[in-house]
Amino acid sequence: MTRVVVLGAAGRMGRMLVQAVHAMEGAQLVAAVVRPGSSLLGADIGEICGLGKIGVAATGTLGESADFDVIIDFTTPASTMDALAFCAEHNKAAVIGTTGFDKSQLAEIKHHASAIPLVYAENYSTGVNLSLNLLATAARALGDAGFNIEITEAHHRHKVDAPSGTALMMGRAVADALGRDLEHCGVFSRVGQCGPRSDDEIGFSVIRGGDIVGEHTVTFAAEGERIEITHKASSRMTFANGAVRAALWAAAQSPGYYDMQDMLGLKTAAK
């Protein structure tokens, strides 16, 4: 049995993660961390998440948690970095779904992966990760044949970062397949007299509104035809189940920096 801690357990995604761990065969929820000072401290996390009492009380820090094998963290960059430092110090595996890290934080994440098994992905959906392989194939076939590439993403009005981590994943998959650097060819704003697009740019458009869980479309547009590869998520449980699967897998791995492509065996399949 893999002992799991969920951080941010009282949030929208955190509650889904608690439910997914509770339901997943081979996983045992041993602790649930909520925001320090929260009025929910000490409450049974099962009751908070609609499961009834499950005997796991909400705590305010990872240090208060029972002994565990792996954390699942979908919180904020600052909180995640603190949690990873704790895991590295105590030799615990980690599954990270937080987005919005800066370059120095991403470098630190990779540094921690030299000491612990660490899975980091902007999206834990099996469908999205399969889409990355499809996009790379499409990009190699179309990207240098007169097709312009645009990425559109839509999320709920509460999402705080843009473009989404998943949109960036898709952009990198396309850029890498074409031998381009997304930092140089990615276009994230078009306002006013911006002129015609260049052939090698990859454009991003963002929609925020309502309760959209997550929708991503990559368009390959040429004169006379257009190809679109789209993924739509209708429930956060899709991401939660994927993250719990990743946690069970990570707990059995050697130290290293992994993503969902590793866990699903898609990197090997693509070779």
C-alpha positions in Angstrom: 0.0 0.0 0.0 1.4 3.4 -1.0 1.0 6.1 1.7 -0.1 9.4 0.1 -0.3 13.0 1.4 -2.4 15.5 -0.5 -1.4 19.2 -0.1 -4.0 21.9 -0.7 -6.5 19.3 0.3 -9.4 21.8 0.9 -9.1 23.5 -2.5 -11.1 22.6 -5.6 -8.4 20.3 -7.0 -7.3 19.1 -3.6 -10.7 17.7 -2.8 -10.8 15.8 -6.0 -7.3 14.4 -5.2 -8.5 13.3 -1.7 -11.5 11.5 -3.4 -9.2 9.9 -6.0 -6.7 8.6 -3.5 -9.5 7.3 -1.3 -11.0 5.4 -4.2 -7.7 4.1 -5.8 -6.7 0.6 -5.2 -3.2 0.4 -3.7 -3.3 4.0 -2.3 -3.8 5.0 1.3 -4.4 8.6 2.3 -2.4 9.2 5.4 -2.5 13.0 5.7 -4.1 16.0 4.2 -2.5 19.5 4.4 -4.6 22.7 4.3 -3.6 26.3 4.5 -2.0 27.3 7.8 -4.5 29.1 9.9 -7.4 27.6 8.1 -10.7 27.1 10.0 -10.7 23.5 8.7 -7.6 22.5 10.7 -8.3 19.4 12.7 -11.5 18.5 10.8 -11.8 15.1 9.2 -10.8 15.6 5.6 -13.3 13.0 4.4 -16.2 15.2 5.7 -14.7 18.2 4.0 -14.5 16.3 0.7 -17.9 14.6 0.8 -16.7 11.2 1.8 -17.9 11.1 5.4 -15.4 10.4 8.2 -12.3 8.6 7.0 -10.1 9.2 10.1 -7.6 11.6 8.5 -7.5 15.1 10.1 -6.5 18.2 8.2 -3.1 19.5 9.2 -1.4 22.9 8.5 2.1 21.7 7.6 3.7 18.7 5.9 5.9 18.2 9.0 2.8 17.3 11.0 1.9 14.5 8.6 2.1 10.9 9.4 4.9 8.9 7.8 4.3 8.7 4.1 5.7 7.6 0.8 4.7 10.3 -1.7 3.1 13.7 -1.8 0.7 15.1 -4.4 0.8 18.9 -4.6 -1.4 21.1 -6.8 -1.0 24.3 -4.8 1.1 27.4 -5.4 4.7 27.7 -6.5 6.0 29.0 -3.2 4.1 26.3 -1.2 5.3 23.6 -3.6 8.9 24.6 -3.3 8.7 24.3 0.5 7.1 20.9 0.2 9.8 19.7 -2.2 12.6 20.8 0.1 10.9 18.8 2.9 10.6 15.7 0.6 14.2 15.9 -0.5 15.4 16.2 3.1 13.3 13.2 4.2 13.7 11.0 1.0 10.0 11.1 0.0 8.7 10.9 -3.6 6.7 13.8 -5.1 4.0 14.4 -7.7 3.7 18.0 -8.7 0.8 19.5 -10.6 1.3 23.2 -9.7 1.8 25.6 -12.6 3.3 29.1 -12.8 6.9 28.4 -11.7 9.6 30.8 -12.8 12.9 29.7 -14.3 14.8 29.6 -11.0 12.1 27.5 -9.4 12.1 25.0 -12.3 15.8 24.7 -11.9 15.4 24.0 -8.2 12.7 21.3 -9.0 15.2 19.5 -11.3 17.8 19.8 -8.6 15.5 18.1 -6.0 14.9 15.3 -8.6 18.5 14.2 -8.2 17.7 13.1 -4.6 14.1 11.8 -4.9 11.6 10.4 -7.5 9.8 13.5 -8.8 7.0 13.6 -11.3 6.2 17.0 -12.7 3.6 17.6 -15.3 1.4 20.6 -16.2 -1.4 18.1 -17.0 -2.1 14.6 -15.6 -4.7 13.7 -18.2 -3.9 10.5 -20.1 -5.7 12.0 -23.1 -3.6 15.2 -23.0 -0.4 13.3 -22.8 -1.4 11.1 -25.8 -2.2 14.4 -27.6 1.4 15.6 -27.2 2.6 12.6 -29.2 -0.1 13.3 -31.9 1.0 16.9 -32.0 4.6 16.1 -32.5 3.7 13.8 -35.4 1.5 16.4 -36.9 4.1 19.2 -36.5 6.8 17.2 -38.2 4.5 16.5 -41.2 2.9 19.9 -41.4 4.9 22.6 -39.7 7.3 23.2 -42.5 4.8 22.7 -45.3 3.0 26.0 -45.2 0.9 25.4 -42.1 0.7 28.1 -39.5 0.4 26.8 -35.9 -1.9 28.4 -33.3 -2.8 27.2 -29.8 -6.1 28.2 -28.1 -6.9 27.4 -24.5 -9.9 28.0 -22.2 -10.3 27.7 -18.5 -12.6 28.8 -15.6 -12.5 32.4 -14.5 -10.6 31.6 -11.3 -7.4 30.4 -13.0 -4.6 32.8 -12.1 -1.9 32.0 -14.7 -1.9 32.3 -18.5 -1.3 30.7 -20.8 -2.1 27.4 -19.1 0.7 24.9 -18.4 -1.0 22.5 -20.7 -0.9 25.0 -23.6 2.8 25.5 -23.0 3.3 21.8 -22.9 1.6 21.6 -26.3 3.6 24.5 -27.6 6.9 22.9 -26.6 5.9 19.5 -28.1 5.3 21.3 -31.4 8.4 23.5 -31.2 10.7 20.6 -30.3 9.4 18.5 -33.1 10.2 21.3 -35.5 13.6 22.2 -34.0 12.4 25.6 -32.8 12.8 27.3 -29.4 9.4 28.2 -28.0 10.9 31.2 -26.1 11.8 32.7 -29.5 9.0 31.6 -31.7 6.1 31.7 -29.2 3.8 34.8 -29.6 1.7 35.5 -26.5 0.2 38.9 -27.3 -1.2 40.5 -30.5 -2.5 44.0 -30.0 -2.8 46.9 -32.4 -0.8 47.1 -35.6 1.2 43.9 -35.0 1.6 43.1 -38.7 1.3 39.7 -40.5 2.4 36.6 -38.6 5.8 35.1 -39.5 6.0 31.5 -40.8 7.7 30.0 -37.8 5.8 31.6 -34.9 3.5 29.6 -32.7 0.6 31.8 -31.4 -1.3 31.5 -28.1 -4.8 32.7 -27.4 -6.4 32.5 -23.9 -10.1 32.4 -22.8 -11.1 32.8 -19.2 -14.7 32.4 -18.1 -17.4 30.6 -16.1 -16.6 27.0 -15.0 -14.7 25.7 -18.0 -12.5 22.8 -16.7 -10.0 22.9 -19.5 -10.1 23.0 -23.3 -7.1 23.1 -25.6 -6.9 23.2 -29.4 -3.9 23.3 -31.6 -4.7 24.5 -35.1 -2.5 23.8 -38.2 -3.8 26.2 -40.8 -2.8 26.5 -44.5 -4.3 27.9 -47.6 -7.4 25.9 -48.3 -7.4 23.5 -45.3 -7.1 23.4 -41.5 -6.4 20.6 -39.1 -7.3 20.9 -35.4 -6.3 18.6 -32.5 -8.5 19.3 -29.5 -8.7 18.0 -26.0 -11.6 18.9 -23.7 -11.8 18.0 -20.0 -15.2 17.9 -18.4 -14.2 16.9 -14.9 -11.1 17.6 -12.7 -11.3 14.0 -11.6 -9.6 13.2 -14.9 -6.5 15.0 -13.7 -6.9 13.7 -10.1 -7.0 10.1 -11.2 -3.9 10.6 -13.4 -2.0 12.2 -10.5 -2.8 9.4 -8.1 -1.6 6.8 -10.8 1.6 8.9 -11.1 2.0 8.8 -7.3 1.8 5.0 -7.1 4.3 4.8 -10.0 6.7 7.4 -8.5 6.9 5.7 -5.1 8.4 2.7 -6.8 11.0 4.6 -8.9 14.6 5.6 -8.4 15.4 9.3 -7.9 14.9 11.2 -11.1 12.9 13.8 -13.0 9.9 12.3 -14.6 6.7 13.3 -16.3 3.5 11.6 -17.4 5.1 10.6 -20.7 7.5 8.5 -18.6 4.7 7.1 -16.5 2.6 6.1 -19.4 5.5 4.7 -21.5 4.8 7.1 -24.3 8.4 8.2 -24.7 9.4 4.7 -25.3 6.5 4.1 -27.7 7.4 7.3 -29.7 11.0 6.1 -30.4 
